[in-house]
Amino acid sequence: MPCYNEAEHVMLEIERISRVLDESGLSYELLCIDDASTDDTLEVLTAAAADYPAIRILAFRRNGGSGTARRIGTQQARGEIVVWTDADMTYENERIPELVQVLLDDPSYDQVVGARTTEEGTHKWARVPAKFVIRKIAEWLSRQRIPDLNSGLRAIRRSVALPYLRLLPPGFSCVTTITLAFLMNQHDIKYVYTSYAKRAGTSKFKFFKDAYRYILQVLRMVMYFDPLRVLMPPALWLVLIGGLKLVVDMVRHPFYVPASTILLVVSGILIGSLALMADLLVRSRDAV
């Protein structure tokens, strides 16, 4: 659970998570990662550790972002199943045992995602259409239906996730990355619909900056695993358009080929060659 300036409510989240996990009978540890908070978050976590023996605290000396916190937390975790969540009171953390139980009961799934049915974040007027477009791009590129691309509540088999942790970016798009990494490598993901509440405290999400990062990360991940999916369509279209234009040019002006026609065909060939080279590199990798 990454914590950055969550002093006012992190104790409520700890109490909620600890209560449901104690009632579930599951053995667990609650790994709280203070991401160099500038308020009293670390002091609150330290005090909570005295009352809740399952708490383990990692304190960063400098802010690394939620992606860095989740990556290091997953590496440091002792359990076979790792649950990612936030400390801002938005997710139904009462349902953590339910998500874990899915993985325990069905070994065919490697990840369970709490798919949100509503959007309650800041800039809602812009986030809803932006997330819809980004999710549809990800679905087209990955050829998979994705009810929620960037939910922060998910249970993951740690052994399956470890090879992909090095791909996680430092920011919010880490959850997008782990989703696409699993889907592109044929790891099955189950989606469990959950509600989503307004966050407590101040949001760290910056709409334009983080939306731009989401789009780049979707393209980056698909390029990493299936570059032909991204590069070959525009290459073929350029060659096709250039070829048709070449026929029209030859009919209208025999033996004269405009520079624009040559540029279209050559650009398509270059992009197609790049796509094939990228695909060759992907298939020659030993890991991930």
C-alpha positions as CSV (number, residue, x, y, z in Angstrom):
1,M,0.0,0.0,0.0
2,P,1.8,3.2,-1.2
3,C,1.3,6.1,1.2
4,Y,2.2,9.7,0.2
5,N,0.8,12.4,2.4
6,E,-2.1,10.3,3.7
7,A,-1.7,11.0,7.4
8,E,-5.3,12.1,8.0
9,H,-6.9,8.8,6.9
10,V,-4.2,6.1,6.5
11,M,-5.1,4.8,10.0
12,L,-8.7,4.3,8.9
13,E,-7.5,2.3,5.9
14,I,-5.2,0.2,8.1
15,E,-8.0,-0.6,10.5
16,R,-10.3,-1.6,7.7
17,I,-7.9,-3.9,5.9
18,S,-6.6,-5.5,9.1
19,R,-10.1,-6.2,10.4
20,V,-11.3,-8.0,7.2
21,L,-8.1,-10.0,6.9
22,D,-8.2,-11.1,10.5
23,E,-11.8,-12.2,10.0
24,S,-10.9,-14.1,6.8
25,G,-8.4,-16.4,8.6
26,L,-5.7,-15.8,5.9
27,S,-2.1,-15.3,7.0
28,Y,-0.9,-11.9,5.8
29,E,1.4,-8.9,6.2
30,L,0.4,-5.3,5.5
31,L,3.3,-3.7,3.7
32,C,3.0,0.1,4.0
33,I,5.4,2.1,1.9
34,D,5.9,5.7,2.8
35,D,6.9,7.5,-0.4
36,A,8.9,10.3,1.3
37,S,5.7,12.0,2.7
38,T,6.0,15.6,3.7
39,D,3.3,15.3,6.4
40,D,3.1,13.0,9.4
41,T,2.3,9.8,7.4
42,L,5.5,8.0,8.5
43,E,4.8,8.8,12.1
44,V,1.3,7.5,11.9
45,L,2.5,4.3,10.3
46,T,5.1,3.8,12.9
47,A,2.6,4.3,15.7
48,A,0.2,1.8,14.0
49,A,2.9,-0.8,13.7
50,A,2.9,-1.0,17.5
51,D,-0.8,-2.0,17.6
52,Y,-0.9,-4.1,14.4
53,P,1.9,-6.7,14.3
54,A,1.2,-7.6,10.7
55,I,2.3,-4.1,9.5
56,R,5.7,-3.8,7.9
57,I,7.0,-0.4,6.9
58,L,9.2,0.6,4.1
59,A,10.3,4.3,4.1
60,F,11.7,6.0,1.0
61,R,14.1,8.8,1.5
62,R,12.9,10.4,-1.8
63,N,9.6,10.3,-3.6
64,G,9.6,7.5,-6.2
65,G,6.0,7.4,-7.3
66,S,3.3,4.8,-6.8
67,G,4.8,2.5,-9.5
68,T,8.2,2.4,-7.8
69,A,6.4,1.7,-4.4
70,R,4.4,-1.1,-5.9
71,R,7.5,-2.6,-7.7
72,I,9.7,-2.6,-4.6
73,G,6.8,-3.7,-2.4
74,T,6.1,-6.7,-4.6
75,Q,9.7,-7.6,-4.6
76,Q,9.9,-7.3,-0.8
77,A,6.6,-9.1,-0.1
78,R,6.8,-12.5,1.6
79,G,3.5,-13.9,0.5
80,E,2.6,-16.0,-2.6
81,I,-0.2,-13.6,-3.5
82,V,0.3,-9.8,-3.5
83,V,-2.6,-7.4,-3.3
84,W,-2.2,-3.8,-4.6
85,T,-4.4,-1.1,-3.2
86,D,-4.3,2.6,-2.2
87,A,-4.5,4.4,1.1
88,D,-7.0,7.0,0.0
89,M,-10.3,5.2,1.1
90,T,-11.5,4.9,-2.6
91,Y,-11.4,1.1,-3.0
92,E,-13.5,-1.6,-1.4
93,N,-10.7,-3.0,0.6
94,E,-13.2,-5.1,2.5
95,R,-13.3,-7.3,-0.6
96,I,-9.5,-8.1,-0.5
97,P,-10.1,-11.6,0.9
98,E,-12.6,-12.2,-1.9
99,L,-10.0,-11.3,-4.6
100,V,-7.4,-13.5,-2.9
101,Q,-9.8,-16.4,-2.6
102,V,-10.3,-16.4,-6.4
103,L,-6.7,-17.1,-7.0
104,L,-6.6,-19.7,-4.2
105,D,-9.6,-21.5,-5.7
106,D,-8.8,-21.2,-9.4
107,P,-5.2,-21.7,-10.4
108,S,-6.0,-20.8,-14.0
109,Y,-6.1,-17.1,-13.1
110,D,-2.9,-15.2,-12.3
111,Q,-4.5,-11.8,-11.5
112,V,-7.8,-10.6,-10.1
113,V,-8.7,-6.9,-10.7
114,G,-11.4,-4.9,-8.9
115,A,-13.0,-3.3,-11.9
116,R,-14.7,-0.1,-11.0
117,T,-18.2,0.6,-12.1
118,T,-18.1,4.4,-11.5
119,E,-15.5,7.2,-11.8
120,E,-15.2,9.5,-8.7
121,G,-11.8,11.0,-9.3
122,T,-10.9,14.6,-9.8
123,H,-11.6,16.2,-13.3
124,K,-14.4,13.6,-13.8
125,W,-15.7,15.5,-16.8
126,A,-12.4,14.8,-18.6
127,R,-11.3,11.6,-17.0
128,V,-14.3,9.5,-18.1
129,P,-14.0,10.1,-21.9
130,A,-10.2,10.0,-21.7
131,K,-10.1,6.7,-19.9
132,F,-12.7,5.3,-22.3
133,V,-10.6,6.2,-25.3
134,I,-7.4,4.9,-23.8
135,R,-9.1,1.7,-22.7
136,K,-10.5,1.1,-26.2
137,I,-7.0,1.7,-27.7
138,A,-5.6,-0.9,-25.3
139,E,-8.4,-3.4,-26.1
140,W,-7.7,-3.0,-29.8
141,L,-4.0,-3.3,-29.5
142,S,-4.1,-6.3,-27.0
143,R,-7.2,-8.0,-28.7
144,Q,-8.7,-8.4,-25.2
145,R,-11.7,-7.0,-23.4
146,I,-10.6,-4.8,-20.5
147,P,-13.3,-3.6,-18.2
148,D,-10.9,-1.5,-16.1
149,L,-7.4,-0.8,-17.4
150,N,-6.0,1.1,-14.4
151,S,-7.7,0.0,-11.3
152,G,-5.5,0.2,-8.3
153,L,-7.1,-2.7,-6.5
154,R,-5.8,-6.1,-7.6
155,A,-4.5,-9.5,-6.4
156,I,-1.6,-11.0,-8.2
157,R,0.4,-14.2,-8.1
158,R,3.8,-12.8,-7.0
159,S,5.8,-15.5,-8.9
160,V,4.1,-14.6,-12.2
161,A,4.5,-10.9,-11.6
162,L,8.2,-10.8,-10.7
163,P,9.6,-11.0,-14.3
164,Y,7.4,-8.0,-15.3
165,L,8.2,-5.7,-12.4
166,R,11.2,-4.2,-14.3
167,L,8.7,-2.8,-16.8
168,L,6.8,-0.8,-14.3
169,P,7.1,3.0,-14.7
170,P,7.3,5.1,-11.6
171,G,3.9,6.8,-11.9
172,F,0.2,5.9,-11.9
173,S,0.4,4.0,-15.2
174,C,2.1,1.1,-13.4
175,V,-1.3,-0.6,-13.1
176,T,-1.9,-0.2,-16.8
177,T,1.5,-1.8,-17.4
178,I,0.9,-4.9,-15.2
179,T,-2.5,-5.4,-16.9
180,L,-1.1,-5.3,-20.4
181,A,2.0,-7.3,-19.5
182,F,-0.2,-10.2,-18.3
183,L,-2.6,-10.0,-21.2
184,M,0.1,-9.9,-23.8
185,N,1.7,-13.0,-22.3
186,Q,-1.5,-15.0,-22.1
187,H,-1.9,-14.8,-18.3
188,D,-5.6,-14.9,-17.5
189,I,-7.1,-12.0,-15.6
190,K,-10.5,-12.1,-13.8
191,Y,-12.4,-8.9,-13.3
192,V,-14.6,-8.5,-10.2
193,Y,-16.9,-5.5,-10.3
194,T,-16.5,-3.1,-7.4
195,S,-17.6,0.3,-6.3
196,Y,-15.3,3.3,-6.2
197,A,-15.6,6.2,-3.6
198,K,-14.4,9.7,-3.6
199,R,-10.8,9.9,-2.3
200,A,-9.9,11.2,1.1
201,G,-7.3,14.0,1.1
202,T,-5.8,15.6,-2.0
203,S,-5.4,13.8,-5.3
204,K,-1.9,13.5,-6.8
205,F,-3.3,12.8,-10.3
206,K,-2.5,15.5,-12.9
207,F,-4.9,15.0,-15.7
208,F,-3.0,16.1,-18.8
209,K,0.4,14.9,-17.7
210,D,-0.8,11.5,-16.5
211,A,-3.3,10.9,-19.3
212,Y,-0.4,11.5,-21.8
213,R,1.7,9.0,-19.8
214,Y,-1.1,6.4,-19.9
215,I,-1.3,6.6,-23.7
216,L,2.4,6.4,-24.2
217,Q,2.6,3.4,-21.8
218,V,-0.2,1.5,-23.6
219,L,1.7,2.0,-26.9
220,R,5.0,1.1,-25.3
221,M,3.8,-2.1,-23.8
222,V,2.2,-3.4,-27.0
223,M,5.3,-2.4,-28.9
224,Y,7.3,-4.3,-26.3
225,F,5.3,-7.5,-26.8
226,D,3.7,-7.2,-30.3
227,P,5.3,-4.4,-32.4
228,L,3.6,-5.7,-35.7
229,R,0.3,-4.8,-34.2
230,V,1.3,-1.1,-34.0
231,L,3.6,-0.6,-36.9
232,M,2.4,-2.9,-39.7
233,P,-1.1,-1.3,-40.3
234,P,0.3,2.2,-41.0
235,A,3.1,0.7,-43.1
236,L,0.6,-1.2,-45.3
237,W,-1.7,1.7,-45.6
238,L,1.2,4.0,-46.8
239,V,2.3,1.4,-49.3
240,L,-1.3,0.9,-50.5
241,I,-2.0,4.7,-50.8
242,G,1.3,5.2,-52.5
243,G,0.7,2.4,-55.0
244,L,-2.8,3.7,-55.9
245,K,-1.4,7.2,-56.3
246,L,1.4,5.8,-58.5
247,V,-1.2,4.3,-60.8
248,V,-3.2,7.6,-61.0
249,D,0.0,9.5,-61.6
250,M,1.1,7.2,-64.4
251,V,-2.3,7.5,-66.1
252,R,-2.4,11.3,-65.8
253,H,1.3,11.9,-66.5
254,P,3.0,8.9,-68.1
255,F,6.6,8.3,-66.9
256,Y,6.4,11.0,-64.3
257,V,6.3,10.1,-60.6
258,P,5.9,12.9,-58.1
259,A,8.1,13.1,-55.1
260,S,5.1,12.7,-52.8
261,T,4.2,9.3,-54.3
262,I,7.8,8.1,-53.8
263,L,7.8,9.4,-50.2
264,L,4.5,7.5,-49.4
265,V,5.8,4.2,-50.8
266,V,9.3,4.5,-49.2
267,S,7.9,5.6,-45.9
268,G,5.6,2.5,-45.8
269,I,8.5,0.2,-46.7
270,L,10.7,1.8,-44.0
271,I,8.0,1.5,-41.3
272,G,7.3,-2.1,-42.4
273,S,11.0,-3.0,-42.2
274,L,11.2,-1.5,-38.8
275,A,8.1,-3.5,-37.7
276,L,9.7,-6.7,-38.9
277,M,13.0,-5.9,-37.2
278,A,11.2,-5.1,-33.9
279,D,9.2,-8.3,-34.1
280,L,12.5,-10.3,-34.7
281,L,14.0,-8.7,-31.5
282,V,10.9,-9.5,-29.5
283,R,10.9,-13.1,-30.6
284,S,14.6,-13.5,-29.9
285,R,14.4,-12.3,-26.3
286,D,15.1,-14.9,-23.7
287,A,12.9,-13.4,-21.0
288,V,9.7,-11.3,-20.9
